[in-house]
């Protein structure tokens, strides 16, 4: 099993929208609607932003949204803010019942 | 309020066996259909899923580490224990435990424990 593929870095200016992609296969991302997204700030534990492709847990900002098409899931952050800067990871359940994470994307707010 | 906390050694020698404990509160294996898993993160690198145990004792392991990992749950004590054998310096990482769902997500995380493998 290889990690899900994410761009190494993305950037945007305050107020803009950015999208981070997460590409897998028909054995993981494409198999179920079980993709999650996490935000991680330096030295902190990851925080769940999105689960089941597009659902937000209680307390998560509605500026974060998720979608999926085929074997690729996407996280969109609208109205970028400086506090959004950090690392973002996708994950997916696989047909074996395992969990795969993506390689992570570093978001820079210019 | 859901909380999880990892405990264990912060330094182990190569070839030794690592034992980490995750102590949680705010949910229970005996009353909730939940799971607890372990995820690690080498310094400067990505998250890596290791293993998970569900309320019904269903256990899953990372294929690449399956031969070295064991996860057990102590229902009465609200603890989950991770055992990893034959430790190597490449296993140096922050180890997190987290509450998992049937759908594979992790909604609550511990603070993590930084482990160094060195002689």
Interface residues (C-beta under 8 A of the other chain):
Chain A: X1 X3 X32 X34 X36 X38 X40 X45 X46 X47 X48 X51 X52 X57 X89 X91 X92 X93 X96 X97 X98 X99 X100 X101 X102 X103 X104
Chain B: X37 X39 X46 X47 X48 X49 X52 X58 X60 X61 X62 X63 X64 X96 X98 X100 X101 X103 X104 X105 X106 X107 X108 X109 X110 X111 X112
